[in-house]
Each structure stands twice: as C-alpha cells, then as structure tokens.
C-alpha cells in the first residue's frame, strides 16, 4: 500500500501551484490572452495546460505549505510577478493605441468613437484599427508563443522562492510605462507631420484668400490626407511594430534580470 506524508503532498502541490499562479498572472494581463473574447474558464484551462507542460523542466520549488503565512506571501509574490510581466507586454499595445489617438486628434476624428471590448469603453476608430493591425501582426510572428517562451524562461531567471525582489525592481516595472509615450509618439510621428504640413498650408491659404471657407475645405482635407498617410504608412508599419514587440518581450524580464536590485 502506498502511503504519502503531508510533507510529500505539500511539496507536490507547491511544485505545481506556485508556478500556476505566475502563469495565470501573465495570462490575465498579457495580450492576446487577456482579450475578453477568451473567457475566464478558457484562460484557466490554458494556464493549467501550460503549467502541466512546463512543470517537469522547472527548477525545484521550496517545500512551503501553500496554506501557511509564508506560502500565501510566496503566492502573492508569484501573482505580482506574473501580472507585472503581462503588464509590460500590454504597454506595447497601449503605445499603439496612443498613436491612434494622436492621429485621430490631428485628423479631426476625435469624436468618431466605437465600443472597444478590450478596454470596456469608447475608443476612437483609428486607434481601434491600429490596435487590430498590431494584434494581427503580433499573432503573425507567433508573438503569443514568444510570450509563453519568455514566461518559461522567467522561472530560470527568477525561480520560485529565489532571491527576494528589491524595491528598485518594482520601480523599474513602473518606469517601463514610458514606452507608451515614446513609442506611441514615434509611431504616429510621420502622419502627424503630414497633417501638420497640411494645417500650415491651410493657414497660408487662409491668408492668401480670406474669402475661402476653411471649415468646409480644411475638415475633409485633413481627413483625406490623414487616411492617405495612414494607407501609405501601413506598408512600412511592420518594422517598427516588430521592434516594439521585441521591446515588450525584453521588458517582461528586464526588471527581474537582477532581482537583488
């Protein structure tokens, strides 16, 4: 008859439960797994499948009772690590959304909004369009598999119950939000410059021919120029998006590469 001690059972539970918490944290925050089209049940099943697949190759986990105080603290730490990693990848798509917002504002389409199930709110149509393009490009290069590969590698860089995370680590996670403004502005810059030139041309035209109604001429002109620049820019959007995705994947592990701070 096979007999198991409570210590053995706790060790087996810890070897699966703590990695599962980090995996579920990433799946809850990282695109494309955080899409509302994926129900909680599907994400939970995916997290269980991923954890079962990677559990045999993970570094040994500490034999801590998950129900004890130390176990609950370790559980919370793994959840925060997973959420921080997923957030780092989510910031990349937020930068694309910001680029779409800047383009819409310059085009005069800031009022044209639609419901976005991803953010559960109103989003301008250009931002929604660019977000879908970025998501399709991410899936086309197997970005979802890269996210999972980075997640598996994180258990080697930062094992469960390893070195305690310093305060500077979480500060680095917060500082990574700067990618929203820097990368979002760079993505929108060509189209914003084209619209700025258009507005300058309209200003010169208004001085040369004051009798022209610029409201009637300028509004459709800026929209047409914006869509034309967006259409021409789509052919060259792959390279900056690919670099942006690489930044996001690096940011998933960057703050934790030196956990000692």
N, C-alpha and C positions, 0 to 999 in steps of 0.2 A: 504494500500500500504506500502510495506517495504521500509524504507529509511535508507541508510547507510552513515555514515560520513567518511571523509577521514582518520580520526584517527583510526576508526574501520578497515578500509580496510588496512591501513599500519600495524596495529597490526596483522591481519591475514596473510598478506604477510610475515612479519618478522618472525612469528611463524613457517613458512614453508621454507622460502627462506634461512635464515641463517643456520639452520641445514642441508639443502640440500647441501650447499656449503661445509661443513665439510665432509659430506658423499661422495660427488663426489671427494674431495681431497683424501680420503682414497682409493676409488675405482680406482683412476688414478695411485696410486703408490704401493698399497699392492698386493702381489700375493694371489691367482691366478687371481685376477680381472684385473691386468694390462697386462695380456697376449695379444699380438697383435691379436690373434685369435678372441678376443671379440672386436667388432667394437665400435666406439665411441657412435653410436646410441644405441647399446645394453647396454653399461655401463650407459648411461644417463637414459634409461628406468629402469634399475635396481636401480639406485640412486633415481629416483622418487618413485618407488615402496617401497623401504626401508624407505624413509622419510615419505611417507604416512602412513606406518605401525607403525612407532615409534613416530610420531608427537603427538598423544594423551597422551603419557606417559612421554613426555619430560618436564623438568622444565620450568616455564614461561620464555619467552624471552623478552628482553627490547623492548618497543614500539618505535623503531627508524625507521625513513624513510630510506629504503634501498638506495634511490637515493641521500640522503644528504651526507655531508662530513663524519659525524660520522658513518653513515650507511656503506659507502664504506670502511672506516677503519675497522669496525667490520667484514665486508665481507672478506676483505683481511686477517684478523687475523684468521677467521674460515678456510679459504683455506690453510693457512700456517700450522695450527694445523692438518688438515686432511692429508696434504702432509707429515708432519713430522711423523705422526703415521704410514702411509703407508710405508714410508722410513725405519722405524725401523723394520718392518716385512720383507722388501725387503733385508735388510742387512743379514738376516739369510740365504737366498738363495744365496746371494753373497759369504758368507763364504763357502757354499758347492761348488760353482764354483771355489773358490780359492783352495780348497782341490783338486779338479780335476786337476787344472793347475799344482799344485805341484807334483801330482802323474804322470801326463804326462811328466813333465820335467825330473823326475828321471827315468822314463821308457825309455826315448828317443823318445817319441811320440809327442814332442812339435811341430813338423812340420805337424802332421795329424790334420787338422782343417776342420771344416764344418760351413756352414752359420747358425747362430743362430737368428731366427726371434725375440727372446726376447730382445736381445741386438743390433739387426740390424748390426751385424758384424761377423767376423770369430771367432769361439770358438773351442778349442781342443775337440776331440771326447770324451775323458774320462770325461771332465768337463760337456759336454752336457749330457752324460749318467747319471752321478751322479745328475745333476740338474733335470732330468726327474724322477729319483728314488725318490728324495726328494719331488718333486711336487706330485707324486702319493701317497707317504706316508702321506703328508700333507692333501690331499683330503680324504684318507682312515680314518683318525682320525677326520674328519669333521672340519679341520682347517679353512676352509672358513667360516663356521658358527661361529667358535670361534672369528674370526676377526670381524665379524658383531656384535657379542655379546660384544666384547671389545669396539667397536665403540659406541654402545648404552650406555654402562657404562660410556664412556668418557663424556657424557653430564651431568652425575651426579657429576663426579669428577671435571669437568671443564665446568660449564654451559656457555651458550652463553651470552656474555656480563658480565661475572663474574669478578673475580679478574684479573687485568692486569698481563700479563706474564713478569717476570723479565728476564734480560739478561742471568742470570745463567741457566734459563730453556732451552734456545736455545743452550747454551754451553753444557748442558747435552745431548741434542739431537746429537750434533756433536761428543761428546765423545763416544756415543754408537757405533760409527763406529769401535771401537776397537774390536768388536765381530767378524769382518771379519778376522782379523789376528789370534786372539787367538783360536776361534772355528775352523777356517779353518785349522790351523796347527794341532790341536788335532785330527780332523777327518782324516787327511792324515798321521798322525804320524806312525801308525802301518805299513802301506805299504811302507812309506819312509824308515823306519828302516829295513824292509826286503830287500829293494833294496840297502840300504847302506851296509848291510852284504854281499849281492851278489857282489857288487863292490869291497869290501875288499877281498873277496875270489878270484875274478878275478885278483886283484893286486898281491896277494900271488902266484897265479898260474903263472902269467907272470914272476915272479922272479924265480920260480922253473923250469919253462920250457919256456925259452925265444923264442924258435923256434915256439911256437904256435902263430897263427894269432888271437889276441884278438878281432880285429874288426869283424872278421867273427863269432867268438864264443860269444863274450860278448853282441853284439847288440841283437840277437834273445833271448839270455838267460835272459837278463834284462826284455825284453818284456814279455817273458813267466812267469817269476817269478812275475812280476807286475800284470799280468792278473790273475794268480793263487791266489795271495794275495787278489786281489780285489774280486774274486769269493768267497773266504773263508770269507772275511770281510762283504759281503752283508748280511749274516745271522745274524750278530751282529750289523748291522747299525741302526736298529730300535730304540734302547735305546738312543744312542747319538743324533739321529735326533729328537726324542721326547723331550729330554731336551733342544735342540737348539730351537725348536718351542716354548717351554714354555718361554725361554729367550726372544724370539722375541715378544710374546704376552705381557710379563711384560714390555718390553721396549717401547711398544706402549703407555702405560700410565705412565711409570716411571717418565719421566721428568716433567709431568704435575700434578703429585700427590701433589706437594707442589708448586703451581704456584707463591706463594709470594716470592720464591727464598730463 
